[in-house]
Amino acid sequence: MAPSPNEIELKEANIEDRTIRLKCCTFVLPLWLYKLRFPDTIDPSSNFYVCWLFLVAVSFLYNASVIPLRVSFVTAEEDNLMYWWAFDYLCDLIYIIDIVLMRVRIRFINNGLVERDRKETRKNYMISQGFRMDCASLIPLDLLYLIPAVNYSSLVRIPRVLKIHAFWEFYERMDTTVSNAYIVRVIRTLTYMLYLIHIETCGYYAMSAYETLALNEWVFDGKGIAYVRCMYLATKTATSIGNNPRPTNLSEYSFMTAYWLSGVFVFAMLIGQFRDLYQQAYATKENYRKTMDQTLSHLKSLSIPKDLQRRVRTWFTYNWEHQKTLNENLLLDALPTKMKADLAIHVHFNTLSKVQLFQDCDKNLLFDLVLKLKPVLYLPMDYICKKGEVGTEMYIVMHGIVEVVGGPNNSMVFATLQTGSVFGEISLLALAGGNRRTADVRSKGYSQLFILSKIDFEDAMNDYPEANKLLRKRAKWVDEHLIELYS
């Protein structure tokens, strides 16, 4: 079959995009290679950009950690100079790529719209504070290495720590990307804590070297692995453990005072963050336990039978273990109405549109109805409705198995309803005799159903009078030819 004009036009446009013209020749990139091209603009929330931010954050951590290390532990600098330079300029290359290829492509919100124009994204980056900091972080003070008096001091690389905004951005992106955000916050807090200890380790060794190693009991004695021994003392000082060597002069007293103050304030702040993170991570669970305890305590005060109390406890436990909430509607209250509608339509629209009563109805009516569905959990052998009672709800089985039963002691199973089954829709229209349940319906195990009440149904039908007439006529026909319960 010949391709359509639209397909030909699309193919020609694709070929035009893949065409590379040079002075000497013109050639077309293969389609597979064209698909591997670098994106023209980048979504800041994409996995690709988050992975890149991780690489930039690691480069920043390298510079922020290694610069004080090499300044303090001079022998480590001199013995491995070529290796240090290799890692230094690899990180510099990552910084440059971040500026030249990545940051200039980051999309942003412009007047409420996502800006995808490459020129606009580049302009937005170049007028930002981040661009100025990125440029300052790459000031080529390394050229001072050419001056013999500098003696390869790593202090010339201190501007590299100005890239800290990329480190913060990485954690912010991760915080909004991963499902367990509190884990990211704990890791970030631990990173700050370990970095503080690292800085104090380097400072203690530098102070010891300045005063001469093994000069007195306070300074490092030069035995063992220098970094590990100094970290041990720095950790004890910063955490106020005590039993540290006694300072012997004014500079040592000043140094220890500064370390102690940093430990008191900074570690107190970090521990406070850990407490807040713990409370945030378990706040929902604590509220659940509090609600369950209050409910069970109230039931006990009313002398409710223990079997019924046990079922209430089971309901609470199952809801928490499988949904992590007692009312999932509360989780969506903060969302805009349109977004809640999209979620509800995604979950329920196909099921509701297959109900015989609602087939060929106005889609807008179905959209309104799905927003009014309410979740409810039934425990094993719970009766959802009983024969002869007045029906005022329609049910949709979302999870579990529901049985239509009858006979002596409801020992006979007439039908089994599973996920996607609907029953009770005739009750919504209250036809003569049609709103009486025709059989007992019970949950075989744990079953989650969605309920549409008659009040909510009539509220929605007020806006669709023509559909109301059609549904009543259709319900009358269904009531005459079919039983009310079916899957």
LORO-891434 format. One record per residue (C-alpha): y, x negated, z. Coordinates in steps of 0.02 Angstrom, whole numbers, padded with zeros to 5 digits, always signed. Layout:
residues N
YXZ;...
END
This chain:
residues 487
+00000+00000+00000;+00170-00068-00047;+00286-00117+00096;+00429+00000+00137;+00610-00048+00099;+00642-00070+00286;+00497-00193+00302;+00559-00292+00152;+00736-00297+00224;+00670-00354+00394;+00563-00491+00314;+00711-00553+00211;+00822-00557+00366;+00688-00653+00458;+00675-00780+00317;+00863-00800+00318;+00861-00838+00504;+00723-00967+00479;+00811-01056+00337;+00882-01229+00375;+01004-01301+00248;+01040-01486+00240;+01142-01585+00115;+00987-01651+00030;+00872-01500+00041;+00838-01325+00107;+00678-01271+00193;+00610-01123+00290;+00532-01145+00461;+00357-01072+00484;+00358-00909+00580;+00257-00980+00725;+00380-01123+00744;+00529-01006+00731;+00460-00903+00877;+00461-01061+00984;+00648-01086+00957;+00765-01105+01105;+00841-00937+01154;+01019-00906+01097;+01064-00834+01267;+00965-00831+01430;+00934-00690+01552;+00976-00762+01725;+00838-00658+01805;+00701-00714+01683;+00552-00817+01739;+00603-00952+01614;+00772-00977+01697;+00701-00969+01874;+00575-01105+01828;+00716-01211+01758;+00817-01185+01917;+00667-01249+02015;+00672-01410+01913;+00859-01429+01943;+00837-01392+02129;+00703-01527+02142;+00821-01649+02057;+00958-01605+02180;+00840-01626+02328;+00789-01796+02260;+00969-01855+02254;+01017-01776+02421;+00867-01857+02507;+00853-02024+02419;+01037-02075+02424;+01048-02085+02615;+00872-02159+02621;+00916-02303+02505;+01084-02333+02588;+01003-02347+02760;+00837-02431+02718;+00908-02569+02609;+00742-02658+02585;+00667-02502+02507;+00811-02505+02382;+00790-02687+02335;+00600-02691+02322;+00585-02542+02204;+00749-02546+02110;+00677-02514+01937;+00577-02364+01997;+00729-02291+02084;+00832-02311+01926;+00697-02223+01823;+00698-02071+01937;+00888-02077+01953;+00919-02063+01767;+00779-01936+01743;+00871-01823+01865;+01035-01861+01776;+00954-01808+01613;+00902-01643+01694;+01082-01619+01754;+01147-01649+01578;+01023-01529+01498;+01071-01399+01627;+01253-01412+01575;+01235-01432+01387;+01088-01317+01348;+01061-01197+01493;+01221-01149+01583;+01317-01115+01423;+01186-00984+01376;+01178-00884+01537;+01218-00701+01509;+01344-00614+01621;+01414-00441+01652;+01574-00406+01555;+01656-00237+01585;+01490-00165+01640;+01395-00231+01488;+01278-00380+01475;+01367-00510+01369;+01248-00587+01241;+01374-00675+01130;+01346-00863+01137;+01531-00901+01123;+01573-00785+01267;+01437-00855+01380;+01497-01032+01346;+01677-00983+01379;+01629-00894+01540;+01537-01048+01603;+01675-01171+01558;+01807-01076+01657;+01695-01059+01810;+01696-01161+01970;+01515-01208+01935;+01564-01300+01776;+01691-01406+01869;+01564-01449+02003;+01432-01489+01872;+01550-01607+01784;+01601-01688+01948;+01418-01713+01994;+01397-01822+01839;+01545-01938+01867;+01475-02105+01802;+01509-02208+01956;+01347-02297+01913;+01454-02408+01802;+01510-02491+01963;+01336-02570+01966;+01410-02692+01841;+01524-02759+01978;+01427-02888+02082;+01517-02841+02243;+01443-02665+02237;+01269-02741+02255;+01178-02589+02184;+01233-02475+02326;+01167-02299+02304;+01330-02231+02374;+01396-02231+02196;+01278-02086+02162;+01349-01976+02300;+01433-01856+02174;+01258-01798+02124;+01248-01691+02282;+01386-01580+02211;+01246-01494+02115;+01203-01401+02276;+01257-01235+02201;+01103-01242+02087;+00994-01265+02241;+01072-01111+02322;+01058-01011+02162;+00872-01051+02148;+00837-00979+02319;+00944-00826+02283;+00848-00793+02123;+00682-00816+02211;+00739-00700+02349;+00763-00560+02223;+00610-00603+02117;+00460-00621+02232;+00383-00474+02324;+00378-00561+02495;+00558-00621+02502;+00548-00666+02686;+00429-00809+02642;+00563-00884+02530;+00690-00870+02671;+00573-00957+02792;+00545-01099+02668;+00733-01116+02642;+00764-01125+02829;+00626-01255+02849;+00704-01356+02708;+00870-01361+02800;+00784-01411+02962;+00684-01552+02882;+00837-01614+02788;+00937-01625+02949;+00799-01728+03030;+00793-01838+02874;+00981-01872+02882;+00971-01913+03067;+00823-02028+03035;+00922-02125+02907;+01074-02128+03020;+00975-02195+03168;+00899-02336+03066;+01069-02379+02991;+01144-02386+03166;+01001-02496+03225;+01023-02614+03077;+01210-02620+03108;+01185-02673+03289;+01036-02787+03244;+00857-02727+03257;+00770-02751+03426;+00936-02797+03507;+00903-02680+03654;+00791-02536+03704;+00897-02406+03614;+00891-02477+03437;+00737-02479+03327;+00627-02626+03373;+00570-02664+03196;+00386-02629+03231;+00276-02511+03132;+00331-02401+02988;+00519-02393+03006;+00546-02219+02934;+00409-02136+03038;+00465-02218+03201;+00647-02173+03171;+00602-01994+03123;+00509-01975+03287;+00662-02024+03389;+00780-01921+03279;+00670-01768+03301;+00666-01787+03490;+00855-01809+03495;+00896-01664+03379;+00779-01544+03468;+00838-01600+03641;+00662-01644+03698;+00729-01787+03804;+00648-01947+03867;+00747-02049+03740;+00803-02231+03759;+00964-02244+03860;+01119-02297+03760;+01195-02464+03811;+01370-02461+03734;+01509-02346+03676;+01452-02334+03495;+01276-02288+03549;+01341-02156+03670;+01450-02082+03532;+01305-02085+03411;+01186-01997+03531;+01318-01867+03576;+01343-01825+03393;+01155-01811+03367;+01132-01704+03521;+01273-01585+03471;+01204-01568+03295;+01034-01529+03368;+01101-01400+03490;+01207-01305+03364;+01111-01327+03203;+00937-01301+03275;+00998-01153+03377;+01064-01078+03216;+00901-01113+03123;+00794-01040+03262;+00907-00888+03262;+00875-00871+03075;+00688-00878+03107;+00706-00738+03233;+00805-00632+03110;+00679-00666+02973;+00537-00613+03086;+00627-00453+03134;+00665-00413+02952;+00486-00447+02898;+00410-00336+03033;+00549-00208+03060;+00462-00075+02957;+00297-00103+03046;+00381-00093+03216;+00464+00071+03168;+00295+00137+03110;+00212+00089+03275;+00354+00165+03374;+00343+00329+03279;+00153+00335+03299;+00161+00296+03485;+00294+00428+03516;+00197+00558+03417;+00032+00523+03506;+00119+00521+03675;+00195+00691+03639;+00027+00762+03584;-00053+00696+03743;+00082+00779+03849;+00042+00944+03762;-00143+00924+03805;-00192+00926+03622;-00381+00903+03597;-00432+00722+03579;-00516+00754+03412;-00352+00816+03339;-00259+00668+03416;-00386+00553+03334;-00353+00634+03165;-00165+00611+03187;-00192+00428+03229;-00304+00410+03074;-00168+00488+02966;-00038+00365+03030;-00155+00216+03008;-00209+00262+02831;-00030+00291+02774;+00024+00121+02838;-00125+00024+02772;-00113+00096+02597;+00072+00134+02573;+00163+00031+02707;+00271+00183+02740;+00258+00356+02816;+00372+00437+02686;+00385+00355+02516;+00529+00470+02467;+00639+00381+02595;+00611+00217+02502;+00688+00292+02345;+00837+00379+02426;+00951+00230+02393;+00916+00236+02205;+01030+00331+02085;+00969+00503+02034;+00938+00447+01854;+00831+00301+01910;+00731+00412+02029;+00705+00531+01884;+00641+00391+01773;+00516+00338+01907;+00456+00515+01936;+00440+00548+01750;+00339+00389+01727;+00216+00442+01863;+00203+00631+01840;+00269+00690+01671;+00109+00668+01571;+00007+00758+01704;+00129+00902+01720;+00147+00924+01532;-00043+00947+01517;-00045+01095+01636;-00086+01248+01531;+00052+01349+01611;+00185+01220+01565;+00127+01171+01390;+00264+01178+01257;+00397+01206+01391;+00570+01131+01382;+00557+00947+01427;+00714+00958+01532;+00628+01089+01640;+00480+00971+01667;+00601+00830+01709;+00680+00939+01844;+00510+00989+01913;+00443+00812+01932;+00593+00768+02040;+00542+00905+02162;+00363+00845+02189;+00326+00790+02367;+00181+00676+02420;+00058+00728+02555;-00100+00644+02622;-00258+00739+02670;-00396+00665+02778;-00583+00685+02745;-00638+00868+02758;-00459+00930+02778;-00433+01102+02699;-00291+01104+02574;-00294+01292+02554;-00410+01434+02602;-00472+01587+02511;-00363+01741+02532;-00208+01655+02600;-00042+01675+02510;-00012+01528+02396;+00162+01454+02386;+00125+01281+02313;+00054+01196+02161;-00047+01036+02187;-00074+00880+02082;-00215+00762+02133;-00150+00583+02123;-00288+00489+02217;-00453+00542+02291;-00573+00687+02262;-00542+00871+02301;-00682+01001+02305;-00678+01188+02272;-00806+01257+02395;-00884+01422+02446;-01045+01503+02503;-01115+01500+02680;-01011+01381+02785;-00933+01317+02623;-01093+01225+02582;-01080+01256+02394;-00966+01150+02284;-00903+01251+02135;-00793+01117+02058;-00736+00939+02089;-00555+00893+02054;-00508+00711+02029;-00354+00610+01985;-00241+00708+01867;-00312+00880+01909;-00191+01022+01944;-00219+01185+02037;-00119+01327+02115;+00012+01343+01977;-00008+01533+01963;+00050+01549+02144;+00222+01486+02094;+00258+01644+01995;+00194+01767+02128;+00108+01886+02008;+00030+02041+02082;-00122+01975+02174;-00106+01809+02086;-00030+01720+02233;-00186+01742+02339;-00300+01592+02344;-00468+01631+02262;-00569+01492+02345;-00567+01361+02481;-00509+01188+02429;-00540+01037+02538;-00523+00849+02527;-00688+00757+02510;-00615+00592+02573;-00440+00524+02588;-00339+00613+02454;-00157+00597+02405;-00082+00750+02322;+00089+00796+02258;+00153+00970+02300;+00276+01078+02205;+00334+01220+02318;+00380+01394+02259;+00557+01375+02326;+00587+01215+02228;+00507+01292+02073;+00619+01445+02079;+00771+01336+02109;+00733+01241+01949;+00694+01400+01851;+00867+01471+01886;+00935+01352+01755;+00805+01400+01624;+00797+01592+01610;+00709+01591+01441;+00575+01472+01505;+00556+01584+01658;+00514+01734+01549;+00392+01632+01445;+00303+01562+01598;+00283+01732+01678;+00207+01802+01519;+00091+01652+01503;+00043+01660+01687;-00006+01842+01669;-00122+01797+01525;-00198+01650+01620;-00225+01759+01773;-00320+01885+01668;-00434+01760+01580;-00457+01609+01693;-00490+01573+01874;-00345+01494+01965;-00432+01332+02011;-00478+01213+01872;-00464+01029+01833;
END
